Amino acid sequence: MTQRLPVDTVLLPVQPDPVVYFERFGGLLSAAETSRFQRFRHDGAASLFIAGRALVRTELAKRTGCSPDELQLACSQKGRPLATAPAAATGWSFSISHTPGWAGIAIARHPDSAADTPVDGGALLGFDLQKTTPNNDLPAVAKRVYSTTELRDLAAIGEVLTAPWLRRFFTLWTAKEAWIKARGAGFSLPPKLATFAMSPPQTNSDMPAVAMSSCDPEARENPADWTFSCWSAAPAICAAVATNYPHWLTVSRLPCALSAPR
């Protein structure tokens, strides 16, 4: 029997104060990450970056017995983050996401990789967080990124920017973004290529169940290969996990081992 492996998700609240965050977490960053942090010009983006990197290193270290500062992180040729050393960390898949006020990670043990082989391919994992703030630009954004079917379903809700409309808009958005991040294609993969359908909320959830109902041949995907989980991660925060590995996606929402600076 194939082992079912959980996907753990962890969120960290983030305030736009990069000096305080660097004092708290700067020792966890590599030289390259520190250099990148110092190039940020926006306090919110800088704080989210350092919080996200600290979260990845802390959560990987907790699961592998490594020290956070000995982990070597990189991006695959397709842009997915991965651990390249030490060997104990290379068999883990993870995906990072940021939205104003929050950083988060989804992380799972890769089922097929050897302990000393960096993960890049096979079972894919994507994670997205979005703040569900009403914005008058959202209807125009929907026309750019949603398929005809998705736009029709969105219009059927009625008045735009109401709570039900926003819930569907951001559930679609996070599911698409999580899929794109899992693919490692960025928005070079047009979001309209995949169409998502929703059904009534699952047990113990306030969010609709989501599935990929169809996909343009250009994307070279079988919709049946993908599984999604969407939920309200915090007040006004929508989260989604996407994976093409059928034995993942028992999603666990775990407390953060890090404490945010005060």
C-alpha positions in Angstrom: 0.0 0.0 0.0 1.3 3.5 -0.9 2.0 5.6 2.2 -0.1 8.7 2.6 2.1 11.6 3.4 0.8 14.8 5.0 1.3 18.3 3.6 2.1 20.6 6.6 1.2 24.3 6.3 2.6 26.9 8.7 1.8 30.6 8.8 3.7 33.5 10.4 2.1 37.0 10.9 4.5 39.7 9.6 4.7 43.4 10.4 6.4 45.9 8.0 9.5 46.5 10.1 12.5 45.1 8.3 15.1 46.3 10.9 13.4 44.4 13.7 13.0 41.3 11.5 16.6 41.4 10.5 17.7 41.6 14.1 15.4 38.7 15.0 16.0 36.4 11.9 19.0 37.8 10.1 21.3 35.1 11.5 19.4 32.5 9.6 20.0 34.0 6.2 22.8 33.0 3.8 25.1 35.7 2.4 23.1 35.7 -0.9 19.8 36.1 1.0 21.1 38.9 3.1 22.3 40.7 0.0 18.9 40.3 -1.6 17.1 41.5 1.6 19.3 44.6 1.6 18.1 45.5 -1.9 14.5 45.7 -1.0 13.1 49.3 -1.0 9.7 48.5 0.5 9.5 47.7 4.2 6.6 45.3 3.8 8.3 43.3 1.0 11.6 43.2 3.0 9.9 41.9 6.1 7.9 39.3 4.2 11.1 38.1 2.4 13.1 37.6 5.6 10.2 36.1 7.5 9.6 33.6 4.6 13.2 32.5 4.5 13.4 32.2 8.3 10.2 30.1 8.2 11.5 27.7 5.5 14.8 27.2 7.4 13.2 26.7 10.7 10.6 24.2 9.5 13.0 22.2 7.4 15.5 22.1 10.3 12.8 20.9 12.7 12.0 18.0 10.4 15.5 16.9 9.4 17.6 17.5 12.5 19.7 20.0 10.6 20.7 23.5 11.9 18.8 26.2 10.1 22.0 28.0 9.1 23.5 25.0 7.4 20.6 24.5 5.0 21.4 25.5 1.4 18.5 26.7 -0.6 18.3 27.2 -4.3 15.8 27.3 -7.2 15.4 24.6 -9.7 15.6 25.2 -13.5 11.8 25.6 -13.4 11.9 28.2 -10.6 10.7 25.9 -7.7 12.5 26.4 -4.4 14.5 23.4 -3.1 17.1 22.4 -0.6 20.4 21.3 -2.0 22.2 20.4 1.2 22.7 18.8 3.7 21.5 15.5 2.4 18.8 15.0 5.0 16.9 18.1 3.7 17.0 17.4 0.0 14.1 14.9 0.0 11.6 17.5 1.1 9.3 19.5 -1.2 8.1 22.9 -0.1 6.5 26.1 -1.4 6.6 29.6 0.1 4.0 32.3 -0.2 3.6 35.8 1.1 0.7 38.3 1.2 0.5 41.6 3.2 0.7 40.7 6.8 1.6 37.0 6.4 4.3 34.6 5.3 3.6 30.9 4.9 5.0 27.5 3.8 3.6 24.2 2.7 6.1 21.3 3.2 5.9 17.6 2.6 8.4 14.7 2.5 8.9 13.7 -1.1 7.8 10.1 -1.6 10.2 8.9 -4.3 13.5 10.8 -3.9 16.7 9.3 -2.5 17.9 11.1 0.6 20.8 12.7 -1.2 19.0 13.7 -4.4 17.5 17.2 -4.6 13.8 17.2 -5.4 12.9 18.6 -8.8 10.2 16.8 -10.6 7.9 13.9 -9.9 5.5 14.9 -7.1 4.9 18.7 -7.3 3.7 21.0 -4.6 2.4 24.6 -4.7 1.1 26.9 -2.0 -0.5 30.3 -2.2 -1.8 32.9 0.3 -3.9 35.9 -0.7 -5.4 38.7 1.3 -9.1 38.9 0.3 -9.3 42.7 0.3 -12.0 44.3 -1.9 -10.5 46.2 -4.8 -12.3 47.9 -7.6 -9.8 46.5 -10.1 -10.7 42.9 -9.3 -13.4 42.5 -12.0 -10.9 43.6 -14.7 -8.3 41.3 -13.2 -10.9 38.4 -13.4 -11.3 39.1 -17.2 -7.6 38.7 -17.7 -6.9 35.6 -15.8 -10.2 33.5 -15.7 -11.6 31.3 -18.4 -15.0 31.9 -20.0 -16.5 29.2 -17.8 -15.0 30.7 -14.6 -16.2 34.2 -15.5 -19.7 32.8 -16.1 -19.7 31.1 -12.7 -18.4 34.3 -11.1 -21.1 36.4 -12.7 -23.8 34.0 -11.6 -23.1 35.0 -8.0 -24.5 38.5 -8.7 -23.2 41.8 -7.4 -19.4 42.1 -7.7 -17.2 42.7 -4.6 -19.7 41.2 -2.2 -18.5 38.6 0.3 -19.7 35.6 -1.8 -18.1 37.1 -5.0 -14.8 37.8 -3.2 -14.8 34.3 -1.7 -15.1 32.7 -5.2 -12.7 35.2 -6.8 -9.9 34.5 -4.3 -10.6 30.7 -4.1 -10.1 30.6 -7.9 -7.0 32.9 -7.7 -5.2 30.9 -4.9 -6.0 27.6 -6.6 -4.6 28.8 -9.9 -1.6 30.4 -8.3 -0.8 27.2 -6.3 -1.0 25.2 -9.5 1.3 27.6 -11.4 3.8 27.6 -8.5 3.8 23.8 -8.4 4.5 23.7 -12.1 7.3 26.2 -11.6 6.2 28.1 -14.7 5.4 31.5 -13.2 2.8 33.5 -15.2 4.5 32.5 -18.4 1.9 29.8 -18.1 -1.3 31.7 -18.8 -3.8 31.2 -15.9 -6.7 30.9 -18.4 -5.3 27.6 -19.7 -6.8 25.8 -16.7 -10.5 26.0 -15.7 -11.5 25.3 -12.1 -14.9 24.2 -10.8 -16.2 24.5 -7.3 -18.7 22.5 -5.3 -20.2 23.1 -1.8 -17.8 23.3 1.1 -16.3 20.2 2.4 -17.0 19.0 6.0 -15.6 21.4 8.6 -14.7 24.0 6.0 -16.0 27.4 5.0 -14.5 27.2 1.6 -15.8 25.4 -1.5 -14.1 22.3 -2.7 -12.0 23.0 -5.8 -11.0 20.8 -8.8 -9.4 21.4 -12.2 -12.3 20.7 -14.6 -10.4 21.2 -17.9 -7.1 22.2 -19.2 -5.9 23.5 -22.6 -3.7 21.1 -24.5 -1.0 23.8 -24.5 -0.5 23.2 -20.7 0.1 19.5 -21.3 -1.8 18.5 -18.1 -4.4 15.9 -17.2 -6.8 17.7 -14.8 -7.4 14.4 -13.0 -3.8 14.3 -11.9 -4.2 17.4 -9.7 -5.7 17.8 -6.2 -6.4 21.0 -4.4 -7.3 22.1 -0.9 -8.5 25.7 -0.2 -9.3 27.2 3.2 -9.5 30.4 5.2 -6.1 30.5 6.8 -6.8 33.6 8.9 -9.4 36.4 8.9 -9.5 37.8 5.3 -6.7 35.4 4.2 -7.4 32.6 1.6 -4.9 29.7 1.2 -4.6 26.9 -1.3 -2.4 23.9 -1.8 -2.0 22.1 -5.1 -0.2 18.8 -5.8 -0.1 16.2 -8.5 0.8 13.5 -6.0 -2.4 11.6 -5.1 -1.1 10.4 -1.7 -0.4 13.9 -0.4 -3.0 16.4 0.6 -4.0 15.4 4.0 -3.3 19.1 4.9 -2.2 19.8 8.4 -2.3 23.4 9.7 0.5 23.6 12.3 1.5 26.3 14.8 4.6 28.3 13.9 7.7 27.5 15.8 9.0 31.0 15.3 7.7 33.9 17.3 7.2 37.1 15.4 9.1 40.2 16.7 7.1 42.6 18.9 
